[in-house]
């Protein structure tokens, strides 16, 4: 991703790899540039280790070469190269008084 192309409010995707099923409704995932263990809710019956899954969330913070992504099952800070822009946020237009 080009530096400066991701901004707060953008919707981004992170491609994670399934590690293992933790419980019947949660799976452990490996997220690029995120060195902490992470699990998400996934009730798909035929999921296997090594399978890729896309996590989508909204950018809540941009700090140099890292971004914080929030959303369902997310709240993580990863490097800019680990995210892919899905939808760019467009701020609402202000009405001007004449």
N, CA, C and O atoms as CSV, one atom per row, in Angstrom:
chain,resi,resn,atom,element,x,y,z
A,1,UNK,N,N,0.842,-1.166,0.000
A,1,UNK,CA,C,0.000,0.000,0.000
A,1,UNK,C,C,0.889,1.231,0.000
A,1,UNK,O,O,1.889,1.270,0.717
A,2,UNK,N,N,0.548,2.215,-0.775
A,2,UNK,CA,C,1.326,3.446,-0.815
A,2,UNK,C,C,1.105,4.222,0.475
A,2,UNK,O,O,-0.012,4.287,0.988
A,3,UNK,N,N,2.158,4.798,0.984
A,3,UNK,CA,C,2.070,5.530,2.244
A,3,UNK,C,C,1.122,6.714,2.093
A,3,UNK,O,O,1.206,7.457,1.115
A,4,UNK,N,N,0.237,6.888,3.042
A,4,UNK,CA,C,-0.697,7.994,3.009
A,4,UNK,C,C,-1.998,7.673,2.293
A,4,UNK,O,O,-2.903,8.507,2.276
A,5,UNK,N,N,-2.120,6.501,1.705
A,5,UNK,CA,C,-3.345,6.168,0.978
A,5,UNK,C,C,-4.420,5.609,1.904
A,5,UNK,O,O,-5.587,5.556,1.516
A,6,UNK,N,N,-4.068,5.200,3.093
A,6,UNK,CA,C,-5.038,4.697,4.077
A,6,UNK,C,C,-5.284,5.814,5.083
A,6,UNK,O,O,-4.345,6.415,5.606
A,7,UNK,N,N,-6.567,6.085,5.345
A,7,UNK,CA,C,-6.901,7.130,6.312
A,7,UNK,C,C,-7.992,6.629,7.257
A,7,UNK,O,O,-8.626,5.604,7.008
A,8,UNK,N,N,-8.194,7.363,8.331
A,8,UNK,CA,C,-9.202,6.990,9.328
A,8,UNK,C,C,-10.574,6.945,8.669
A,8,UNK,O,O,-10.953,7.844,7.920
A,9,UNK,N,N,-11.309,5.877,8.966
A,9,UNK,CA,C,-12.644,5.699,8.412
A,9,UNK,C,C,-12.683,4.774,7.216
A,9,UNK,O,O,-13.758,4.313,6.833
A,10,UNK,N,N,-11.522,4.485,6.608
A,10,UNK,CA,C,-11.469,3.569,5.468
A,10,UNK,C,C,-11.795,2.149,5.922
A,10,UNK,O,O,-11.488,1.762,7.049
A,11,UNK,N,N,-12.409,1.392,5.049
A,11,UNK,CA,C,-12.646,-0.028,5.301
A,11,UNK,C,C,-11.505,-0.798,4.659
A,11,UNK,O,O,-11.223,-0.626,3.473
A,12,UNK,N,N,-10.845,-1.651,5.444
A,12,UNK,CA,C,-9.701,-2.409,4.951
A,12,UNK,C,C,-9.889,-3.898,5.221
A,12,UNK,O,O,-10.698,-4.299,6.057
A,13,UNK,N,N,-9.119,-4.709,4.488
A,13,UNK,CA,C,-9.154,-6.154,4.666
A,13,UNK,C,C,-7.765,-6.639,5.048
A,13,UNK,O,O,-6.760,-6.130,4.552
A,14,UNK,N,N,-7.718,-7.625,5.932
A,14,UNK,CA,C,-6.470,-8.266,6.338
A,14,UNK,C,C,-6.630,-9.754,6.035
A,14,UNK,O,O,-7.603,-10.380,6.456
A,15,UNK,N,N,-5.669,-10.314,5.304
A,15,UNK,CA,C,-5.716,-11.738,4.992
A,15,UNK,C,C,-5.001,-12.501,6.104
A,15,UNK,O,O,-3.790,-12.370,6.279
A,16,UNK,N,N,-5.757,-13.297,6.849
A,16,UNK,CA,C,-5.223,-14.078,7.970
A,16,UNK,C,C,-5.226,-15.557,7.592
A,16,UNK,O,O,-5.944,-15.977,6.684
A,17,UNK,N,N,-4.418,-16.334,8.296
A,17,UNK,CA,C,-4.327,-17.770,8.075
A,17,UNK,C,C,-4.891,-18.503,9.286
A,17,UNK,O,O,-4.546,-18.187,10.425
A,18,UNK,N,N,-5.756,-19.480,9.042
A,18,UNK,CA,C,-6.343,-20.282,10.119
A,18,UNK,C,C,-5.249,-21.156,10.733
A,18,UNK,O,O,-4.524,-21.840,10.010
A,19,UNK,N,N,-5.126,-21.136,12.055
A,19,UNK,CA,C,-4.169,-21.999,12.746
A,19,UNK,C,C,-4.821,-23.277,13.227
A,19,UNK,O,O,-4.362,-24.376,12.915
A,20,UNK,N,N,-5.915,-23.129,14.003
A,20,UNK,CA,C,-6.629,-24.297,14.512
A,20,UNK,C,C,-7.970,-23.866,15.084
A,20,UNK,O,O,-8.196,-22.687,15.360
A,21,UNK,N,N,-8.843,-24.828,15.254
A,21,UNK,CA,C,-10.127,-24.568,15.905
A,21,UNK,C,C,-9.901,-24.610,17.413
A,21,UNK,O,O,-9.346,-25.575,17.937
A,22,UNK,N,N,-10.335,-23.558,18.107
A,22,UNK,CA,C,-10.155,-23.460,19.551
A,22,UNK,C,C,-11.364,-24.056,20.269
A,22,UNK,O,O,-11.218,-24.898,21.156
A,23,UNK,N,N,-12.545,-23.616,19.881
A,23,UNK,CA,C,-13.798,-24.172,20.390
A,23,UNK,C,C,-14.692,-24.416,19.182
A,23,UNK,O,O,-14.279,-24.182,18.046
A,24,UNK,N,N,-15.910,-24.882,19.420
A,24,UNK,CA,C,-16.777,-25.155,18.275
A,24,UNK,C,C,-17.190,-23.901,17.522
A,24,UNK,O,O,-17.625,-23.988,16.374
A,25,UNK,N,N,-17.060,-22.718,18.158
A,25,UNK,CA,C,-17.429,-21.486,17.460
A,25,UNK,C,C,-16.278,-20.486,17.309
A,25,UNK,O,O,-16.511,-19.371,16.843
A,26,UNK,N,N,-15.050,-20.843,17.683
A,26,UNK,CA,C,-13.906,-19.936,17.543
A,26,UNK,C,C,-12.734,-20.649,16.891
A,26,UNK,O,O,-12.513,-21.842,17.095
A,27,UNK,N,N,-11.975,-19.870,16.087
A,27,UNK,CA,C,-10.753,-20.394,15.475
A,27,UNK,C,C,-9.610,-19.427,15.752
A,27,UNK,O,O,-9.798,-18.211,15.784
A,28,UNK,N,N,-8.418,-19.992,15.953
A,28,UNK,CA,C,-7.218,-19.179,16.136
A,28,UNK,C,C,-6.687,-18.817,14.759
A,28,UNK,O,O,-6.640,-19.663,13.866
A,29,UNK,N,N,-6.284,-17.552,14.585
A,29,UNK,CA,C,-5.772,-17.088,13.300
A,29,UNK,C,C,-4.399,-16.462,13.468
A,29,UNK,O,O,-4.055,-15.962,14.539
A,30,UNK,N,N,-3.624,-16.497,12.403
A,30,UNK,CA,C,-2.312,-15.869,12.345
A,30,UNK,C,C,-2.443,-14.650,11.445
A,30,UNK,O,O,-2.776,-14.781,10.267
A,31,UNK,N,N,-2.185,-13.468,11.989
A,31,UNK,CA,C,-2.340,-12.218,11.258
A,31,UNK,C,C,-0.958,-11.664,10.934
A,31,UNK,O,O,-0.123,-11.551,11.832
A,32,UNK,N,N,-0.690,-11.311,9.665
A,32,UNK,CA,C,0.613,-10.769,9.286
A,32,UNK,C,C,0.957,-9.520,10.102
A,32,UNK,O,O,0.104,-8.655,10.300
A,33,UNK,N,N,2.184,-9.425,10.569
A,33,UNK,CA,C,2.756,-8.314,11.340
A,33,UNK,C,C,2.102,-8.101,12.699
A,33,UNK,O,O,2.357,-7.084,13.345
A,34,UNK,N,N,1.268,-9.029,13.147
A,34,UNK,CA,C,0.642,-8.953,14.471
A,34,UNK,C,C,1.159,-10.131,15.271
A,34,UNK,O,O,0.800,-11.275,14.993
A,35,UNK,N,N,1.997,-9.866,16.257
A,35,UNK,CA,C,2.712,-10.938,16.951
A,35,UNK,C,C,1.968,-11.524,18.155
A,35,UNK,O,O,2.544,-12.297,18.921
A,36,UNK,N,N,0.711,-11.167,18.324
A,36,UNK,CA,C,-0.071,-11.671,19.448
A,36,UNK,C,C,-1.022,-12.771,18.973
A,36,UNK,O,O,-1.434,-12.763,17.812
A,37,UNK,N,N,-1.381,-13.722,19.851
A,37,UNK,CA,C,-2.388,-14.714,19.474
A,37,UNK,C,C,-3.742,-14.022,19.295
A,37,UNK,O,O,-4.069,-13.083,20.021
A,38,UNK,N,N,-4.507,-14.488,18.340
A,38,UNK,CA,C,-5.815,-13.875,18.087
A,38,UNK,C,C,-6.793,-14.958,17.652
A,38,UNK,O,O,-6.425,-15.874,16.916
A,39,UNK,N,N,-8.028,-14.853,18.103
A,39,UNK,CA,C,-9.060,-15.799,17.665
A,39,UNK,C,C,-10.291,-15.017,17.250
A,39,UNK,O,O,-10.535,-13.909,17.728
A,40,UNK,N,N,-11.059,-15.611,16.352
A,40,UNK,CA,C,-12.271,-14.981,15.861
A,40,UNK,C,C,-13.417,-15.974,15.932
A,40,UNK,O,O,-13.204,-17.184,16.022
A,41,UNK,N,N,-14.630,-15.452,15.890
A,41,UNK,CA,C,-15.814,-16.310,15.863
A,41,UNK,C,C,-15.989,-16.817,14.441
A,41,UNK,O,O,-16.056,-16.023,13.502
A,42,UNK,N,N,-16.062,-18.118,14.277
A,42,UNK,CA,C,-16.292,-18.732,12.970
A,42,UNK,C,C,-16.927,-20.096,13.187
A,42,UNK,O,O,-16.291,-21.003,13.724
A,43,UNK,N,N,-18.158,-20.238,12.778
A,43,UNK,CA,C,-18.878,-21.496,12.976
A,43,UNK,C,C,-18.895,-22.362,11.719
A,43,UNK,O,O,-19.634,-23.344,11.657
A,44,UNK,N,N,-18.080,-22.006,10.707
A,44,UNK,CA,C,-18.000,-22.801,9.486
A,44,UNK,C,C,-17.527,-24.204,9.844
A,44,UNK,O,O,-16.478,-24.354,10.470
A,45,UNK,N,N,-18.278,-25.236,9.460
A,45,UNK,CA,C,-17.915,-26.590,9.869
A,45,UNK,C,C,-16.676,-27.147,9.159
A,45,UNK,O,O,-15.935,-27.926,9.758
A,46,UNK,N,N,-16.437,-26.779,7.930
A,46,UNK,CA,C,-15.355,-27.369,7.147
A,46,UNK,C,C,-14.154,-26.434,7.020
A,46,UNK,O,O,-13.674,-26.199,5.911
A,47,UNK,N,N,-13.680,-25.917,8.102
A,47,UNK,CA,C,-12.521,-25.023,8.078
A,47,UNK,C,C,-11.289,-25.843,8.450
A,47,UNK,O,O,-11.350,-26.710,9.322
A,48,UNK,N,N,-10.170,-25.562,7.784
A,48,UNK,CA,C,-8.977,-26.359,8.056
A,48,UNK,C,C,-7.761,-25.477,8.285
A,48,UNK,O,O,-7.727,-24.325,7.852
A,49,UNK,N,N,-6.780,-26.015,8.958
A,49,UNK,CA,C,-5.542,-25.312,9.255
A,49,UNK,C,C,-4.843,-24.939,7.951
A,49,UNK,O,O,-4.755,-25.751,7.030
A,50,UNK,N,N,-4.345,-23.702,7.881
A,50,UNK,CA,C,-3.658,-23.230,6.685
A,50,UNK,C,C,-4.550,-22.495,5.711
A,50,UNK,O,O,-4.062,-21.859,4.777
A,51,UNK,N,N,-5.847,-22.577,5.917
A,51,UNK,CA,C,-6.799,-21.905,5.040
A,51,UNK,C,C,-6.725,-20.396,5.256
A,51,UNK,O,O,-6.532,-19.942,6.384
A,52,UNK,N,N,-6.875,-19.618,4.190
A,52,UNK,CA,C,-6.848,-18.152,4.269
A,52,UNK,C,C,-8.260,-17.640,4.524
A,52,UNK,O,O,-9.238,-18.194,4.023
A,53,UNK,N,N,-8.346,-16.565,5.317
A,53,UNK,CA,C,-9.625,-15.939,5.617
A,53,UNK,C,C,-9.398,-14.429,5.607
A,53,UNK,O,O,-8.332,-13.957,6.004
A,54,UNK,N,N,-10.387,-13.681,5.161
A,54,UNK,CA,C,-10.262,-12.236,5.079
A,54,UNK,C,C,-11.025,-11.586,6.227
A,54,UNK,O,O,-12.216,-11.835,6.413
A,55,UNK,N,N,-10.331,-10.755,6.990
A,55,UNK,CA,C,-10.944,-10.032,8.098
A,55,UNK,C,C,-11.132,-8.584,7.649
A,55,UNK,O,O,-10.185,-7.953,7.180
A,56,UNK,N,N,-12.331,-8.064,7.789
A,56,UNK,CA,C,-12.633,-6.715,7.320
A,56,UNK,C,C,-12.990,-5.840,8.508
A,56,UNK,O,O,-13.746,-6.247,9.390
A,57,UNK,N,N,-12.434,-4.622,8.525
A,57,UNK,CA,C,-12.711,-3.692,9.603
A,57,UNK,C,C,-12.465,-2.271,9.158
A,57,UNK,O,O,-12.069,-2.018,8.020
A,58,UNK,N,N,-12.705,-1.351,10.065
A,58,UNK,CA,C,-12.557,0.072,9.777
A,58,UNK,C,C,-11.307,0.609,10.464
A,58,UNK,O,O,-11.022,0.266,11.611
A,59,UNK,N,N,-10.569,1.447,9.758
A,59,UNK,CA,C,-9.354,2.051,10.309
A,59,UNK,C,C,-9.759,3.076,11.362
A,59,UNK,O,O,-10.535,3.991,11.087
A,60,UNK,N,N,-9.220,2.911,12.581
A,60,UNK,CA,C,-9.520,3.849,13.659
A,60,UNK,C,C,-8.325,4.738,14.003
A,60,UNK,O,O,-8.470,5.755,14.680
A,61,UNK,N,N,-7.128,4.337,13.522
A,61,UNK,CA,C,-5.932,5.141,13.801
A,61,UNK,C,C,-4.869,4.817,12.760
A,61,UNK,O,O,-4.692,3.663,12.370
A,62,UNK,N,N,-4.161,5.864,12.314
A,62,UNK,CA,C,-3.023,5.711,11.415
A,62,UNK,C,C,-1.840,6.358,12.116
A,62,UNK,O,O,-1.906,7.521,12.516
A,63,UNK,N,N,-0.752,5.597,12.264
A,63,UNK,CA,C,0.418,6.101,12.978
A,63,UNK,C,C,1.684,5.680,12.231
A,63,UNK,O,O,2.215,4.593,12.458
A,64,UNK,N,N,2.158,6.547,11.344
A,64,UNK,CA,C,3.364,6.236,10.582
A,64,UNK,C,C,3.130,5.075,9.635
A,64,UNK,O,O,2.333,5.178,8.703
A,65,UNK,N,N,3.832,3.954,9.875
A,65,UNK,CA,C,3.698,2.790,9.004
A,65,UNK,C,C,2.783,1.707,9.585
A,65,UNK,O,O,2.808,0.564,9.128
A,66,UNK,N,N,1.982,2.062,10.586
A,66,UNK,CA,C,1.049,1.090,11.164
A,66,UNK,C,C,-0.355,1.687,11.248
A,66,UNK,O,O,-0.534,2.902,11.326
A,67,UNK,N,N,-1.347,0.790,11.228
A,67,UNK,CA,C,-2.745,1.197,11.316
A,67,UNK,C,C,-3.455,0.337,12.355
A,67,UNK,O,O,-3.120,-0.832,12.546
A,68,UNK,N,N,-4.435,0.931,13.018
A,68,UNK,CA,C,-5.270,0.195,13.959
A,68,UNK,C,C,-6.603,-0.037,13.279
A,68,UNK,O,O,-7.237,0.892,12.779
A,69,UNK,N,N,-7.019,-1.299,13.271
A,69,UNK,CA,C,-8.257,-1.692,12.607
A,69,UNK,C,C,-9.226,-2.181,13.662
A,69,UNK,O,O,-8.895,-3.059,14.460
A,70,UNK,N,N,-10.415,-1.618,13.669
A,70,UNK,CA,C,-11.445,-2.018,14.613
A,70,UNK,C,C,-12.626,-2.605,13.871
A,70,UNK,O,O,-12.752,-2.441,12.658
A,71,UNK,N,N,-13.468,-3.271,14.581
A,71,UNK,CA,C,-14.650,-3.883,13.978
A,71,UNK,C,C,-14.980,-5.163,14.704
A,71,UNK,O,O,-14.433,-5.449,15.770
A,72,UNK,N,N,-15.873,-5.927,14.123
A,72,UNK,CA,C,-16.268,-7.197,14.729
A,72,UNK,C,C,-15.049,-8.115,14.809
A,72,UNK,O,O,-14.416,-8.387,13.789
A,73,UNK,N,N,-14.718,-8.587,15.991
A,73,UNK,CA,C,-13.581,-9.480,16.250
A,73,UNK,C,C,-12.223,-8.826,16.032
A,73,UNK,O,O,-11.206,-9.517,16.086
A,74,UNK,N,N,-12.171,-7.533,15.790
A,74,UNK,CA,C,-10.882,-6.880,15.568
A,74,UNK,C,C,-10.682,-5.773,16.587
A,74,UNK,O,O,-11.595,-5.438,17.342
A,75,UNK,N,N,-9.535,-5.231,16.603
A,75,UNK,CA,C,-9.094,-4.187,17.504
A,75,UNK,C,C,-7.595,-4.350,17.586
A,75,UNK,O,O,-7.017,-4.417,18.671
A,76,UNK,N,N,-6.969,-4.413,16.414
A,76,UNK,CA,C,-5.549,-4.762,16.333
A,76,UNK,C,C,-4.784,-3.692,15.574
A,76,UNK,O,O,-5.348,-2.976,14.746
A,77,UNK,N,N,-3.488,-3.591,15.866
A,77,UNK,CA,C,-2.601,-2.682,15.154
A,77,UNK,C,C,-1.627,-3.520,14.344
A,77,UNK,O,O,-0.914,-4.365,14.886
A,78,UNK,N,N,-1.606,-3.277,13.041
A,78,UNK,CA,C,-0.740,-4.016,12.124
A,78,UNK,C,C,0.032,-3.032,11.245
A,78,UNK,O,O,-0.290,-1.845,11.186
A,79,UNK,N,N,1.042,-3.543,10.574
A,79,UNK,CA,C,1.810,-2.728,9.635
A,79,UNK,C,C,0.944,-2.399,8.424
A,79,UNK,O,O,0.021,-3.139,8.087
A,80,UNK,N,N,1.251,-1.293,7.783
A,80,UNK,CA,C,0.496,-0.817,6.632
A,80,UNK,C,C,0.478,-1.825,5.493
A,80,UNK,O,O,-0.517,-1.926,4.775
A,81,UNK,N,N,1.573,-2.580,5.314
A,81,UNK,CA,C,1.637,-3.544,4.214
A,81,UNK,C,C,0.681,-4.726,4.401
A,81,UNK,O,O,0.409,-5.448,3.442
A,82,UNK,N,N,0.172,-4.936,5.609
A,82,UNK,CA,C,-0.698,-6.081,5.896
A,82,UNK,C,C,-2.161,-5.820,5.565
A,82,UNK,O,O,-2.977,-6.740,5.614
A,83,UNK,N,N,-2.505,-4.577,5.228
A,83,UNK,CA,C,-3.907,-4.257,4.940
A,83,UNK,C,C,-4.108,-3.938,3.464
A,83,UNK,O,O,-3.197,-3.493,2.766
A,84,UNK,N,N,-5.336,-4.182,3.017
A,84,UNK,CA,C,-5.726,-3.863,1.645
A,84,UNK,C,C,-6.971,-2.993,1.716
A,84,UNK,O,O,-7.926,-3.320,2.420
A,85,UNK,N,N,-6.958,-1.888,0.987
A,85,UNK,CA,C,-8.086,-0.964,0.984
A,85,UNK,C,C,-9.289,-1.599,0.297
A,85,UNK,O,O,-9.179,-2.094,-0.825
A,86,UNK,N,N,-10.443,-1.584,0.974
A,86,UNK,CA,C,-11.675,-2.105,0.403
A,86,UNK,C,C,-12.538,-0.936,-0.058
A,86,UNK,O,O,-12.963,-0.886,-1.212
A,87,UNK,N,N,-12.794,0.002,0.852
A,87,UNK,CA,C,-13.603,1.179,0.549
A,87,UNK,C,C,-12.980,2.398,1.214
A,87,UNK,O,O,-12.675,2.384,2.407
A,88,UNK,N,N,-12.797,3.439,0.437
A,88,UNK,CA,C,-12.243,4.679,0.973
A,88,UNK,C,C,-13.362,5.498,1.607
A,88,UNK,O,O,-14.456,5.605,1.053
A,89,UNK,N,N,-13.079,6.068,2.763
A,89,UNK,CA,C,-14.062,6.886,3.475
A,89,UNK,C,C,-14.130,8.265,2.834
A,89,UNK,O,O,-13.100,8.897,2.599
A,90,UNK,N,N,-15.337,8.731,2.555
A,90,UNK,CA,C,-15.542,10.070,2.016
A,90,UNK,C,C,-16.307,10.864,3.066
A,90,UNK,O,O,-17.417,10.497,3.452
A,91,UNK,N,N,-15.701,11.952,3.520
A,91,UNK,CA,C,-16.337,12.777,4.547
A,91,UNK,C,C,-17.588,13.440,3.977
A,91,UNK,O,O,-17.616,13.799,2.800
A,92,UNK,N,N,-18.619,13.604,4.799
A,92,UNK,CA,C,-19.843,14.263,4.308
A,92,UNK,C,C,-19.565,15.726,3.969
A,92,UNK,O,O,-18.760,16.389,4.623
A,93,UNK,N,N,-20.234,16.205,2.950
A,93,UNK,CA,C,-20.082,17.617,2.534
A,93,UNK,C,C,-20.840,18.502,3.491
A,93,UNK,O,O,-21.941,18.173,3.933
A,94,UNK,N,N,-20.230,19.638,3.806
A,94,UNK,CA,C,-20.917,20.622,4.671
A,94,UNK,C,C,-21.771,21.546,3.822
A,94,UNK,O,O,-21.400,21.938,2.715
A,95,UNK,N,N,-22.901,21.873,4.364
A,95,UNK,CA,C,-23.765,22.816,3.676
A,95,UNK,C,C,-23.285,24.219,4.003
A,95,UNK,O,O,-22.959,24.525,5.150
A,96,UNK,N,N,-23.244,25.058,2.997
A,96,UNK,CA,C,-22.825,26.446,3.228
A,96,UNK,C,C,-24.072,27.329,3.239
A,96,UNK,O,O,-25.002,27.110,2.462
A,97,UNK,N,N,-24.084,28.299,4.097
A,97,UNK,CA,C,-25.217,29.227,4.147
A,97,UNK,C,C,-24.939,30.380,3.199
A,97,UNK,O,O,-23.817,30.881,3.125
A,98,UNK,N,N,-25.942,30.784,2.495
A,98,UNK,CA,C,-25.788,31.855,1.508
A,98,UNK,C,C,-26.234,33.156,2.045
A,98,UNK,O,O,-26.173,34.167,1.344
